[in-house]
Amino acid sequence: MLASKLIARWIVQRQNKWVRNPISTQWSIFKKLISRAKDTVFGKEHGFSSISSYKEFKQRVPVRTYEDISSYIGKIKKGSENVLWPGIPLYFAETSGTTSGSKYIPITKESLPYHLSTARNALLNYIYTTGKSDFINGKMLFLSGSPKLSNDNVPVGRLSGIVNHHIPFYLKKNHLPSFKTNCIDNWEDKLTSVIDEVVNTKLTLISGIPPWVQMFFDRLELHTNCKASQIFSSMSLLVHGGVNFAPYRTKFFNSIGKNIDTIETYPASEGFIAFQDLQEDTSLLLQLNSGIFFEFIPMSEYFSSKSTRISLEDVTTGVDYALILSTNAGLWAYDLGDTIRFSSINPYKIEVTGRTKHFISAFGEHVIAEEIDKAMEEALKKNPEVTITEFTVAPYIAPKQEDSYHEWLIEFIHKPHDIRKFAADLENKIKMLNPYYNNLVTGKILQQLKINCLTNGTFNYTMTNKKTLGEQNKVVRLSNNRNLANELCENSVFLKNN
C-alpha cells in the first residue's frame, strides 16, 4: 500500500504540471498532431504541411460527424494505410451510431496507452487525495464488453473488450471476471457466471455503467437474498461512467446496504475525456495531455451554419458546449455528440450535460437530458420512498396542440405514495430549469407532464428484444420522437397481460 501511495503522489505531481499550464499543453498537442499526420491522405487533402495557426486549421478542416468520415474509415477497413493517421489502427472500437448503425472508431498505438493510463490515473488520484488504498488488496470487478474481436484486417470489438486484452500485469491477479466469463455473449447468462465467480471473494471495487451495475446488484440479491455489503464487507469503491449517476444513487446504496465512495469517469471510444479527481467535487478534470486537442461550439449556436468554434482559452463557465475532438487516433475536428459545461477554468473541470441529438423540442421547448436528470433527482429526494429501475421521456403530440404533453415512462420498484405529487415535483423542477417549457405550460400551450407507470421488467424486455441489453448499451434518456416510447408502451401491456 505504501508503494501505491508513492506512485499516486508521483502521478499527481506529473499531472499538476499540465494542469498548471493548460493552454500551452493544448497548443503543444495541436502542433504535434498536425505534424504527425501531414503525410496522411487526410493531411495532404487538407494541407496540414502548411498549417501554422489555429485559424488556418479551422478554415481547412470543418467540423465532421462520423457520417462525414465514414468514407475514410471504409478505406482503412479495406486495407489502406496512412489514411487518417500514419499506418493502420491497432483496432476499431465498435459503438452504436444514431443514424449510421455501428460506428468504427480507430484505436492506434499512440491513442491506446491513454485509454489505459487515464483509467489508472483516476484511481491513483483517489488514493492520493483520500489516502485510501485498501481496495487494491481485494478483487476488482469490471463489468465490461466482451473481449472477443473480429478477425478483420483491423480487429474490431467493444472498447472495454479491447482494453481487456491490455490489463496491466499488476491488476491481472485481482481482475474479475475471468476472460472466459467475459466472453459470454448473452448478458443475463454472463451476469449469472459473474456472480458465481465473485460471490466468495473479497470484492473491494466494482466498475461499470450504472444501470448494468445495478442489474448485477439486483441479480446478486435474488441469488443470495442478501445486500451486497453483507456479502462483500470490504467493498468500498464504485467507478462509474456513461450515464448520469444521480437518478441511480439512492437505489445503488440501498442495494449495497451502505454508502461507499464513487469515482465518475468519462471514457469514450474516441478518447478518455475526463475523470473525477476529488471526492468533494463531482465535476471532472478535463484530460488536456492525453493526445486530444479540444474545441468547443456553444450550444446556442450549434444548429447555426455560422456557429462559433473556439479553443480552450476562450471557454467560459456556465455555458453548454458541443465537444469537438482532434486526436492521435486520426479524428479531426470530430463532433463527439456530447454536450459539456465548464464548472471551473482553474483548473479546467467539466460536467457532462447531455447529447447534441438527445432533446425534446417538439413544441420549441428544447428540453435537454441534464434537465430531465435533475428533475428526477429532485423528485426522488422529495419522495424518499420511491426507487426506480429506469425512465425515459418523449413528447405526446395530440391533434390539438393544447392537448399535447411530455410523457415520462417510468419503471418503478417502489411507487410514490402520491403519484400526482411526484409528477408535480418533476414538473416544477423542469419549469424552473427551462423557461421555454415553463412558458408553454403556464400559457396552456402544453398540458402538464404525465407519468406512464411501466410494468416491471419492461426496459429489460425491450432492450433484450432490441439486442441492446448489457455491456455498454444505455437507455436513451429522452428523444424528440416516440419510437422508443411506443415500444415500451406495447411491451409494458404485453408483460402485464402475460
N, C-alpha and C positions, 0 to 999 in steps of 0.2 A: 504493500500500500504506500510505503514511503516513496518507492520508485515512481509510482503513478502520479503522486503529488509533485515530485520534482519535474517529471515530464510535462505535467499540466502547466506548471509555472513557466517552463521554457517555451511552450507553445503559445501561451497567452502573451508573453513578452514579445515574441516574434509577431504575433497578431497586432499588438499595440503599435508597432512601427507603421503599418499601413493604415491603421485606424487614425493615427495622428497626422497622416499625410494622404488623405483620401483622394484629393483631386490629382496630385502628381502621380499617385498609384494608377488611377484610371487612365490618364494620358499615356503613361508608360505602356500599359496593356494595349491601348488603342494602336500605338505605333508598332508594337511587336506583332500584333495580329495582321495589320496591313502589310508589313514587310514579309511576314512568313507566307502569306497567301498570294503575293504579287504575281507568281508564275503559274497559278492555277487557272483553269478555264474561267472561273468566275472573276478572278483577279484581273485577268487580261481583258475580259469583256468590259470591266468597269474601271480600267485604267488605274489599278492600285499602285503601279510603279511610280506614278507622278502625283499621287495624293499627298499633300503636305499639310493639310489642315482639316479640322472637323467640318468646316463649311463645305470644302470640296467633297468630303465623304458624303454629306447629306445631299449634295447636288447630284452625285453619281450613283448613289446606292439608295433607292427608295425603300420604304418600309414594305416588308413582304410577309404574307401569311404562308402556312405550309403549302397551300394550294399553289402559290406563286413559285415555290422552289421545287415542286414535285417533279418537274422535268429533269432537274439536276440530280435528284435522288434516283430517278429512273435510270439515268446513265450510269451512276455508281453501281446500282444493283445489277446492271448488265456487264459490269467488269471494268468500266472506265476508271482510270486513275487521275489524280490531280484535278478533280472537278471543283469541289468547294474548298478542299484543304489538301495539302500535299499528301500523296499516296492514296491509300484507301482506308476507310474506317476499320477499326477493330470489330465493331458490332453496329447493328441498327437496333435501337430501343423501340419496340413496337408499342404504340399507345393509341388510344381511341381518338378519332377526329370527330368534329362536329358536323362537317359537311362532306368529308372526303373518305369516310371509312377509316381504316387503320392508317396511322401515320408512322413513318420510319425515320427516327431521329438518329443522326450519326453520333457514334461514340468513338473518339480517336485515342491514340496512345497519349496525346497531350491532355485530353479532357478527362479520361477515366481516373487518373490519380486524384483529381479534385473531388470527384463524386465520393471517393473513399475517404480522403483525408478530412474533408469538411464534416462528414458524419462523425468521424473520430474526434474532431476538434470540438464539436458540440458537447460531447461527453467530458472532454478534458476541461473545457470552460466550466462545466458544472462542478467538477472536482475542485478546481482552483478557487471558485467563488464561494463554495459551500463548505469545503473541507471534507465532504463525504465521498468516500471511495470504497465502502464496504461492498457495493454492488458488484465490483469486479471479481470478487471471490465466489460468486454464485453463477448459476446458469442464466443465460440471457436469451429470451425468446424473441425472434424476429419473424413476424407474420408477413411473408413476402410472396412475390410471384414465383412461379415455377422456374427453376434453373435450366429447364430444357431449352435448347437452342436449335434453330433450324440448321440445315447443312448447306445453305446457300453460299454464293461467292463471298458474301459478308454475312456471318452468323446473325440471326435475328432472335430476339427474346425480350421479355419484360425487363425494364431497368433493374428492378430489385432482384430478378432472377440472374441477370448478368453479374450484378455485384456479388451474388453468392459464389461465383467462380473465383472471386478475389478476396475472400475473407482473410484478414491478416493472421499470421501464424499464432500470434498471442491471444487471439479470440477463438481459435478453432475448437479447443477442448471444452469451452464453455458455451459454444454457439448451438442453439436449437432453433428449429427442428433439424433432424438429420437430413442429409441430402436425399435419401430415398423417400422420406415422407414429404419433403418439399416438392418432389416431382409428381405427386398425386394430382391429377387434373381436376377431379371433382372436388369443389371447395368443401362441401359438407363431409365427405369421406376424409379429406385432408384434416379437417378440424378434429375428427374422431381420433385419427392417428397422432396428431399433435398432443392431444390430451393424454393419450396412453404414454407418450414419451416423457411428458413433463410432470405428471401428477405426483410422482415420488421423488422429485428432485428439489434442490434448494434453489428455487427460482427467485432472482433478485430484480430483474429488469424485463420489461415487455415493451415491444416496439411495433407500431403498425398504424394503419388508418383507423380512426376512432370507431366507425360502425362495425368494422370487422374484428377489432379487438373486443368490442362489446359482445359480438357474436361468440367469440371464444369464451368470455366470462359466462354468458348465458348457458352455453353447452356444458361448460365445466360444472356449473351449479346443478344442472339437470343430471349430470353424470355422477356427481358426488354428494349432492344435497348439502353442500357447504359453500360458504362465501370463499372467495379467492384467498383472503388473508388467513382463513383457517387452515388452508392447505399450504399456502406459501407465506409463512410468517415473516420471511426475510425480504419479501418483495417490497421495494422502496422507491422504484423509479419507473415512470412511463414516458416513453419517447413517442411522439405522435406528429402527424402532419397530413396534408392532403385536403382536409376539410376543417371548418371552424369547430373547435373543441367545446365551446361554451354550451351549446344545447345538449351535449352528452355528459357534461361534467357531473351533474348530480347522480345520474344513473350509474356512471362509472364507479364513483366512490361508494355508492350503495352496493354495487356488485362486488367490489373488492372487500368492503366491510371496514374500510378506514381510508383516510386521506393519505395520499403519497405525493412526492414531488413529481412534476411533469416538465418536460422539455419539448417545446414546439419546434419543428423543423420545416423548411420549405425546399424540399428537393423536387426537381423536375427532370425529365429525360434530357431537356436542353441544357441543364446545368444545376448545380446546387446553389440556390439563390441566397438563402439566409437561414439563421437559426437563433433561437432564444439563448442569450448568453448570461442572463441574470434571472434568478428566481423571482425577485421582487418587481421585475419589469417584463410584461408579457410581449412587448414588441421584439422584433427580430433584427439582429445585426446583419446588414447587407454585406455580402462577401465580395469585397471590392478587389481582392487579389487572388481571384480563382480562375483566371483565364477568360473572364467575361467583361466586355465593355457595355455599360448600361446606358440606355437612352429612355426618354420618357415623353409621353404625349398626354397633356391634360385631358381628362375625360370629357370636359365641357366642350372640347374641340374635336374629339375623336372621330366623329362621323362627318366632319367637315373636310372638303377637298383641300383646304388650306390650313390644316391643323399645324400647330407649333410643335417642333421636335427639339428637345433640349437634352443637354448632358447633365451630369450630376451637379455641377457647380451652380446651376440655375434653378434647382428644385426648391420648393418651399414646403413647410409643414402644413398639414390640414387640407391638402389638395389631392383628389383622386387622379392617379396617372395610369395609363396603359403602359405596360412594361415591355421594352424593346431590347433585344439582345444581339450582340455580335460576339461569337465565341471561338475558342480554339478547337471546336468540332466542325467549323465551317458554316455556321449560321451567320447571316449578315443582315443587320437591321431587321431582325426576325420578331414579328409580333407574337409574343408568348400567349396572348389571350387572357392574361390575368390583369387585375387592377390592384394597385397598392397605394398606400398613403404613408408619407413620412411622419413619424411621431417625433423625430429628432433629427437634426443635421449635425450634431456634435456629441456623439458620433452619429453616422447615418443609420437610422433604425426605421424599420417599416412595419406596417400592419397590412395583411392581405385583405382586401375589401370585396373581392368577387371576380367575376369573369366578364370580359367585354361583351360576350354574346349571351350572357345569362341575366336577363332583366325582364320586367313586365312593364310594357308601355303601350298596352292595347288602347288606352284612353288618354295618353300623354302624360302619365304619372311617373314613368321611368323609375320604378322601384327596383333597387339593386339587392344583391344577396346579403350584403352586410346589414342592411335594414331589416331584412327578414330574420336573420340570425339574432340580431339584438332584440327584436320584438319577442321572439320565442324565449330568449334568455330572461327577459323581464317578466314574461308571463309565468315562467317556471319558478322564478323567485317569489312571485306574489301568490303562487298556488303550490306550496311545497309538497302537497300530497300527490302531485302529478309526476309521472315518468312516461317517456315516450320511446318508441323504437326508432321511428323515422318520420319525416314530413317533407312535403313539397307544396309549392303554391303555384296556381295557374289562374288566368282570367276566365271568368264565365261571361260570355258575350251574349246577351239576350236580344231578341228582336227589337225591343225598345231599350235604348242605352241606359235609361234611368233604372231599369231592372237588372242591370249588369253588376258584377261584383268580383272580388278576388276570393277564390275558393282555396282554403287551407285543408289539404288532405293529410290527416294526422293518424298515425297508428299509435294508440295509447297502450301502455302497460297498465297504468293506473289512471283512470279518467278523473277529470276535475269534479269536485263536489257540485260545482255550478258551472256548466259549460258556457252559459251566457256571460258570466263574469270573465271566464278565461278568454272568450272571444273579444270581450270589451278591453281586456288588458292588452291583447295583441293589437287591437285596433288603435288604441290610444297611443301606444308606442310608435306605431307606423306613422300615425298622423303627426306626432311630434318630430319624427326624423325626416319626414318627406312632405314639404309644404304643398307640392303639386297634388299628391294623394289627398291631403287634408282638404284642399280647396274643392276637389271633385266630390268628396263625400259630404262635406258641410254644405256644398252647393246643390246637393241631391242629384248630381250628375251620375254618381255611383251609389249603390247601396253599401252598407257596412259589410265587412268581410263575413263569410260564412265558413263554418267548420264542418268538414265531412269526416266522421269517425270511421276509419277503415277497420275491417276485420283483422284480428291478429294474424300475422303471417303474410299479409298482402304484399309488403315490399319484398320479402324473401321470395315469395312465389313469383312475383312479377320479374324480378331480376334473374331468377333461375330460368324462366321461360325465355328471357332476352339473352341468356348466356352471358350475363354481366354480374353474376354473383361471385363475390370474394375477391381476394388479392387486391389489385389496385383500382378496382372499379368503385365508383362513388355515385350516390344518388344525386341527380340534378336538383338543386335546392329550389329553383324557380325557373319558369320558362314563359315565353311570350305566346305559346300555343298550348293546346290541350292534348297533345299526343300522349304524353306520359300520364296525365290526369285521367284520360278516358280509359287507358289500360288498367290503371289502379282501380278505378270505379268498377269496371267489369269484373276484375279478378276478386275484388272485395265481396261482390254479390255472389260470385261463384263459390268462394270459400265459405261464406255464410250459409249457403244452401247445401253444402256438402260436408 
